[in-house]
Amino acid sequence: ANGKLVLQQLLHLNAMVFLTRTTTVCVTGLPQPNPRCANIQAFPVNYAEAFQFVIGRGFPPRACGDLIYSGHVACTLTCMTILHKHFDYMNHNLVASGSIWAIALLGIYATLSCRSHYTVDVVLAFYFIFFFREYYFLRSQGIVKGPVTNLIQWLECTNPGTTDTIAEETAAPLITRKMRRFHI
């Protein structure tokens, strides 16, 4: 695998995660499942006070109410997506794949068991990453055409508007030749 491309795609997918999490966290207010945050949420605060509370208390930041959707799970699943996309052993070595997935699922379980997130946060992270993966790689491979495809291919230093044989072979199995003519 091309290390530069792997890192670039990982960063692109994580940027999509952080941009959408910024939106969902800002528009969604759920009570924190962690009892340490229950008292803090009882006070009305403005944005500057909330920012000071999360960032201004040292490192690492301590967020309360930063829930939908789970960034911990999203980053874990993004890494799993990249591993499956670029490293052949993940697709052909059952022991390696099973071991890495066990560690990832253990991390997701820890996120829930530490009461850092509700189950809905974790489920939404699975949905978001699945659709980000499809959205991003269909454009990266040139299967779906349009200005976003051109931008992604330009950022990855590939030839915009073309698909090569590798892109054809690694395309998502649900995408058929008929669907490629749609500009989504």
matplotlib code that plots the C-alpha trace (Angstrom):
import matplotlib.pyplot as plt

x = [0.0, 1.1, 1.8, 1.1, -2.2, -3.2, -2.4, -4.2, -7.3, -7.3, -7.0, -9.7, -12.2, -11.4, -11.9, -15.4, -16.0, -15.0, -17.0, -20.1, -19.6, -19.3, -22.7, -24.4, -22.9, -24.0, -27.6, -28.2, -28.4, -28.6, -28.0, -24.6, -24.7, -21.6, -22.6, -19.6, -21.2, -24.8, -24.3, -22.5, -25.4, -27.9, -26.4, -27.3, -24.1, -23.3, -20.9, -17.8, -18.4, -18.9, -15.7, -13.8, -15.2, -14.1, -10.7, -9.7, -9.3, -6.0, -5.2, -6.8, -10.1, -13.1, -16.2, -19.8, -22.6, -20.3, -22.3, -24.0, -22.3, -19.3, -16.0, -14.2, -16.1, -16.0, -12.2, -11.9, -14.1, -12.3, -9.1, -10.7, -12.0, -8.5, -7.0, -9.5, -9.1, -5.3, -3.9, -4.5, -3.9, -7.1, -9.1, -7.3, -5.9, -8.8, -6.6, -5.2, -8.5, -10.4, -7.8, -7.9, -11.7, -11.7, -9.6, -11.7, -14.9, -13.4, -12.6, -16.2, -17.5, -15.2, -16.7, -20.2, -19.2, -17.4, -20.6, -18.9, -21.7, -25.2, -25.8, -27.4, -24.2, -22.3, -24.9, -24.9, -21.1, -21.4, -23.9, -21.9, -18.7, -20.3, -21.8, -18.6, -16.6, -19.0, -19.2, -15.5, -14.1, -16.7, -15.5, -11.8, -12.0, -13.9, -17.0, -19.2, -18.5, -18.9, -17.0, -16.4, -14.9, -12.5, -11.5, -10.9, -8.8, -6.9, -6.1, -5.0, -2.9, -4.8, -6.1, -9.6, -12.4, -10.7, -11.0, -8.2, -8.5, -7.7, -10.5, -12.9, -11.8, -12.0, -15.3, -18.0, -19.9, -23.3, -22.4, -23.3, -22.3, -25.8, -25.5, -22.2, -23.9, -25.6, -23.8, -24.4]
y = [0.0, 3.5, 5.0, 8.6, 7.7, 5.6, 8.4, 10.9, 8.9, 8.3, 12.1, 12.9, 10.4, 11.8, 15.3, 14.3, 12.7, 15.8, 18.2, 16.2, 15.6, 19.3, 19.7, 16.9, 17.8, 21.5, 20.7, 17.7, 17.9, 14.7, 14.3, 12.8, 9.1, 9.6, 10.6, 12.9, 15.3, 15.3, 18.2, 20.3, 20.1, 21.6, 25.1, 27.3, 28.4, 30.2, 28.9, 30.7, 29.3, 25.8, 26.1, 27.3, 24.4, 21.8, 23.3, 25.5, 22.9, 21.4, 18.4, 16.1, 18.1, 16.9, 17.1, 16.6, 16.3, 15.6, 12.6, 12.2, 10.6, 8.8, 10.1, 7.3, 4.7, 6.7, 6.9, 3.2, 2.3, 4.7, 2.9, -0.4, 0.9, 1.9, -1.4, -3.3, -1.1, -1.1, -4.1, -7.4, -9.5, -8.1, -9.6, -13.0, -13.8, -14.8, -14.8, -11.3, -9.9, -11.5, -10.3, -6.7, -6.7, -8.2, -5.3, -2.8, -4.2, -4.4, -0.6, 0.0, -2.0, 0.0, 3.2, 2.0, 0.3, 3.4, 5.3, 7.7, 7.3, 5.9, 3.0, 5.3, 7.2, 4.0, 2.8, 6.2, 6.1, 2.8, 4.3, 7.5, 5.6, 3.1, 5.9, 8.0, 5.1, 4.5, 8.2, 8.8, 5.7, 5.7, 9.2, 8.5, 5.6, 7.7, 5.5, 8.4, 11.6, 15.2, 18.1, 16.3, 13.4, 15.8, 17.4, 14.1, 12.8, 16.1, 15.9, 12.3, 13.2, 10.9, 11.6, 13.2, 11.6, 8.3, 4.9, 2.3, -1.5, -1.5, 0.9, -1.4, -4.5, -2.9, -1.1, -1.8, -5.0, -3.2, -0.8, -2.0, -0.6, 0.8, 2.9, 4.4, 6.8, 8.6, 11.7, 11.4]
z = [0.0, -0.8, 2.7, 1.7, 0.1, 3.2, 5.6, 3.3, 3.1, 6.8, 7.4, 4.8, 6.5, 9.9, 8.7, 7.5, 10.9, 12.8, 10.6, 11.0, 14.7, 15.2, 13.6, 15.5, 18.8, 18.4, 17.5, 19.8, 23.6, 25.5, 29.2, 29.9, 30.8, 33.0, 36.6, 36.9, 34.5, 35.9, 38.3, 35.6, 33.2, 35.6, 35.1, 32.0, 30.3, 27.0, 24.4, 25.8, 29.2, 27.8, 25.8, 28.8, 30.8, 28.2, 27.1, 29.9, 32.6, 31.2, 29.1, 28.2, 27.8, 29.8, 27.8, 29.1, 26.6, 23.6, 22.6, 19.2, 17.5, 19.2, 18.0, 19.8, 17.8, 14.6, 14.7, 15.5, 12.6, 10.3, 11.1, 10.4, 7.1, 6.0, 7.2, 5.1, 2.1, 1.9, 3.7, 2.0, 5.2, 6.6, 3.8, 3.5, 7.0, 9.3, 12.4, 11.8, 10.8, 13.7, 16.2, 15.0, 14.9, 18.5, 19.7, 17.9, 19.3, 22.8, 22.5, 21.4, 24.3, 26.7, 25.3, 26.3, 29.6, 30.9, 30.3, 27.9, 25.3, 24.9, 22.6, 20.0, 19.8, 18.9, 16.4, 14.7, 14.4, 12.6, 10.2, 9.6, 8.9, 6.6, 4.5, 4.6, 3.4, 0.5, -0.3, -0.2, -1.9, -4.8, -5.6, -5.0, -7.4, -10.0, -10.0, -9.1, -11.1, -10.2, -8.6, -5.3, -7.2, -9.0, -5.7, -4.0, -6.9, -7.1, -3.4, -3.9, -7.0, -9.2, -12.7, -12.3, -14.3, -15.0, -13.4, -13.7, -13.5, -9.8, -9.0, -11.0, -9.0, -5.6, -6.1, -3.5, -4.5, -4.3, -7.0, -10.5, -13.8, -14.2, -11.1, -12.2, -14.6, -11.7, -10.4, -6.7]

ax = plt.figure().add_subplot(projection="3d")
ax.plot(x, y, z, "-o")
ax.set_aspect("equal")
plt.show()
